[in-house]
Each structure stands twice: as C-alpha cells, then as structure tokens.
Amino acid sequence: MRSITKIELQYAHRFYKFQGEAQYLHGHTGVLTIEVEDTVDPGVNMVFPCNEIQKVAWDVLKNFDHALVLREDDPLLPAILDVYDKQGIRNGSPNNKMKGAAFKTELATAYPDCRLVVTKETMTVEGMIKIVYDLLKDKLNIARLTFTSGVNAATQEYAPDKTVDRCPLCGVALVNGVCPKCGYRKH
C-alpha cells in the first residue's frame, strides 16, 4: 500500500541554450507528489504518516523553494553571484530563514545561504524528479514521484526495495530502534 503527500515549491529558472520562451528567466509553482510504499502496520494502520513524509522531504527540498535554479554552465550564474556579492547577501542575510542543509550530488548543488541551486542539466520536470529521487531514495521508500510545474508534468515509478522499521505508536521511522517523535523504544 502507499501513503501519498504533496509539496509545493516556488522557484525561478530558465532553459539555457533552449530555443523558445523558456530560455528567459521565469518562475513557477511546482507541485511534487511523493508516494511511499510499505506494509500497513497494525496499531497505526498506515504505511507512513504523510506529515512525516513531508518533514523528511522538506528538510532537503526547502532549498528549492523561493530559489533560483540555474544550470552550472549558465552565464547568468556568475552575474547573479556578483549582484548578490554587491548586495551583501551571497553568504546569507538575517531574513533568509528557509534554509535547508547544503547538499552536493552528481545532479545538483544547493547553496542555501543565497537561495540558489546549481544543476548539471536543465531543471525540467523530468530533471527535478531525478534530483529529488537522488536526494530522498535513502530516506523514504519511494514508489513514485510526480512533479508538475505550470502545464508541464512528469512521473517516474520506482521499485521500493526496503521495509522501514517504524514506530507502532505513531508510524515514524525508528532511528537506532528509537522513535524520534514519541520516544518509543523497540524491544
């Protein structure tokens, strides 16, 4: 069975070297749907609490919210960083509170202090799914990801290959046999 949750992201990007309207810097509201698969535990009667899926995912994905997403070879990147330097915000500002932990993968690097994600490939809906899966595959038993942005949408199915040891009281994944939410200890 699956638990399904959605996360909304506001971001700006462009398709560098694309011959169309998307070559211009523009913004989107994107909606990521995450489907997590596992057994339904007795007691909690759910696969995984949807609010916990959101928390796990949001810890990483908040780097994309209200962020600029540019490809690593985009000539706008050094110009943006120069402007941020001149404004004194490249290394963060006191009102930048929506920061996730910085990350670096083969597909993307997040610079939370300046609300910037640099990608290897153009950030299409398909590209976002690849990035998200790469970031969350070890944290959630993902069965399917769907990302919509404007009129664009893509989806990818995955073969979940693990069972997550969860708390029988609240459904949250146990960490070293202990529930981080309620303190339950596995015997």
C-alpha positions as CSV (number, residue, x, y, z in Angstrom):
1,M,0.0,0.0,0.0
2,R,1.1,3.6,-0.5
3,S,1.0,6.9,1.5
4,I,0.9,9.9,-0.7
5,T,1.8,13.5,0.0
6,K,2.3,16.7,-1.9
7,I,4.8,19.6,-1.5
8,E,4.5,22.9,-3.3
9,L,7.6,24.8,-4.4
10,Q,8.0,28.3,-5.8
11,Y,11.2,28.7,-7.9
12,A,12.7,30.5,-10.8
13,H,14.8,29.0,-13.6
14,R,15.5,29.1,-17.3
15,F,16.4,26.7,-20.0
16,Y,19.8,27.9,-21.1
17,K,20.5,27.3,-24.8
18,F,16.8,26.4,-25.4
19,Q,15.2,27.9,-28.4
20,G,11.8,29.0,-27.0
21,E,10.1,31.1,-24.3
22,A,11.7,29.0,-21.5
23,Q,15.2,30.5,-22.4
24,Y,14.1,33.6,-20.5
25,L,14.3,33.7,-16.7
26,H,10.8,32.9,-15.3
27,G,9.1,31.5,-12.2
28,H,6.9,28.5,-11.4
29,T,4.8,27.0,-8.8
30,G,5.8,23.3,-8.8
31,V,4.0,20.5,-7.0
32,L,5.9,17.4,-6.1
33,T,3.8,14.3,-5.3
34,I,5.7,11.6,-3.3
35,E,4.3,8.1,-3.0
36,V,5.9,5.9,-0.3
37,E,5.2,2.2,-0.3
38,D,5.4,-0.4,2.5
39,T,3.2,-2.6,4.6
40,V,0.4,-1.2,6.8
41,D,1.5,-1.7,10.4
42,P,-1.2,-2.8,12.9
43,G,-1.9,-0.2,15.5
44,V,-1.0,2.9,13.4
45,N,-2.9,1.5,10.4
46,M,-0.9,3.4,7.9
47,V,2.1,3.0,5.7
48,F,3.9,6.2,6.8
49,P,2.4,9.4,8.2
50,C,2.1,11.9,5.4
51,N,3.1,14.8,7.6
52,E,6.4,12.8,8.4
53,I,7.0,12.2,4.6
54,Q,6.6,16.0,4.2
55,K,9.1,16.7,7.1
56,V,11.7,14.3,5.7
57,A,11.4,15.6,2.2
58,W,11.1,19.3,3.2
59,D,14.4,19.2,5.1
60,V,16.1,18.9,1.7
61,L,13.5,20.4,-0.7
62,K,13.1,23.7,1.0
63,N,16.4,24.6,-0.8
64,F,14.3,24.7,-4.0
65,D,11.5,26.9,-2.5
66,H,11.9,30.6,-3.4
67,A,15.2,29.7,-5.0
68,L,16.9,30.4,-8.3
69,V,17.8,27.1,-10.1
70,L,20.4,27.5,-12.8
71,R,22.5,25.1,-14.9
72,E,26.2,25.1,-13.9
73,D,27.2,26.4,-17.4
74,D,24.6,29.2,-17.5
75,P,26.4,32.6,-17.9
76,L,23.8,34.2,-15.7
77,L,25.3,32.3,-12.7
78,P,28.4,34.4,-12.2
79,A,26.3,37.6,-12.9
80,I,23.8,36.6,-10.2
81,L,26.6,35.8,-7.7
82,D,28.2,39.2,-8.5
83,V,24.9,41.0,-7.8
84,Y,24.5,39.0,-4.5
85,D,28.1,40.0,-3.5
86,K,27.3,43.7,-4.2
87,Q,24.1,43.4,-2.2
88,G,25.9,41.6,0.7
89,I,23.5,38.6,0.5
90,R,25.7,35.9,-1.1
91,N,26.5,34.5,2.2
92,G,23.0,34.9,3.6
93,S,21.1,37.6,5.3
94,P,19.2,37.7,8.6
95,N,15.8,37.3,6.9
96,N,16.9,34.2,5.0
97,K,15.3,31.6,7.4
98,M,14.0,29.0,4.9
99,K,17.4,27.3,4.5
100,G,17.8,23.6,4.2
101,A,21.1,21.8,4.7
102,A,23.5,22.4,1.9
103,F,23.9,19.4,-0.4
104,K,26.1,18.3,-3.3
105,T,25.2,15.4,-5.6
106,E,26.1,14.5,-9.1
107,L,23.0,16.2,-10.3
108,A,22.7,19.3,-8.2
109,T,24.4,21.5,-5.5
110,A,22.4,23.6,-3.1
111,Y,23.7,27.0,-1.8
112,P,21.1,27.7,0.9
113,D,22.7,31.0,2.1
114,C,22.0,32.6,-1.3
115,R,18.8,30.7,-2.2
116,L,20.5,29.1,-5.2
117,V,20.5,25.5,-6.6
118,V,23.0,24.8,-9.4
119,T,22.2,21.8,-11.6
120,K,24.2,19.7,-14.0
121,E,21.3,19.5,-16.5
122,T,18.4,21.9,-17.3
123,M,15.9,21.7,-14.5
124,T,12.9,20.4,-16.3
125,V,10.1,18.4,-14.5
126,E,11.9,15.3,-15.5
127,G,15.2,16.7,-14.2
128,M,13.5,17.6,-10.9
129,I,12.3,14.1,-10.4
130,K,15.8,12.7,-10.9
131,I,17.2,15.2,-8.4
132,V,14.5,14.5,-5.8
133,Y,14.9,10.8,-6.1
134,D,18.6,11.0,-5.7
135,L,18.2,13.2,-2.6
136,L,15.4,11.1,-0.9
137,K,16.0,7.4,-2.0
138,D,17.8,6.5,1.2
139,K,15.4,8.4,3.5
140,L,12.0,7.2,2.1
141,N,10.8,4.0,0.4
142,I,9.7,5.9,-2.7
143,A,7.4,4.1,-5.1
144,R,6.5,7.0,-7.4
145,L,7.4,10.7,-7.9
146,T,5.3,13.1,-9.9
147,F,6.3,16.7,-10.5
148,T,4.1,19.3,-12.1
149,S,5.1,22.8,-13.0
150,G,2.7,25.0,-14.9
151,V,1.3,22.9,-17.8
152,N,4.3,20.5,-17.6
153,A,4.3,17.2,-15.7
154,A,6.3,14.1,-15.4
155,T,6.1,10.9,-13.3
156,Q,8.5,8.1,-12.5
157,E,7.8,4.7,-10.9
158,Y,10.4,3.0,-8.7
159,A,10.6,-0.5,-7.3
160,P,10.8,0.1,-3.5
161,D,13.4,-2.4,-2.1
162,K,13.3,-1.9,1.6
163,T,11.0,-2.1,4.6
164,V,11.4,0.7,7.1
165,D,11.3,-0.2,10.8
166,R,8.6,2.1,12.1
167,C,7.2,3.0,15.5
168,P,4.0,1.1,16.3
169,L,2.6,4.1,18.1
170,C,3.0,6.9,15.5
171,G,4.3,5.3,12.3
172,V,7.5,7.3,12.2
173,A,10.8,5.6,11.1
174,L,12.8,4.4,14.0
175,V,16.4,5.7,14.4
176,N,18.6,3.1,16.1
177,G,15.4,1.4,17.4
178,V,14.1,4.6,18.9
179,C,11.2,6.8,17.7
180,P,12.4,10.4,17.3
181,K,8.8,11.6,17.6
182,C,7.4,9.9,20.7
183,G,10.4,8.2,22.2
184,Y,9.2,4.6,21.8
185,R,12.0,2.0,22.1
186,K,11.9,-1.2,20.2
187,H,12.4,-4.3,22.4
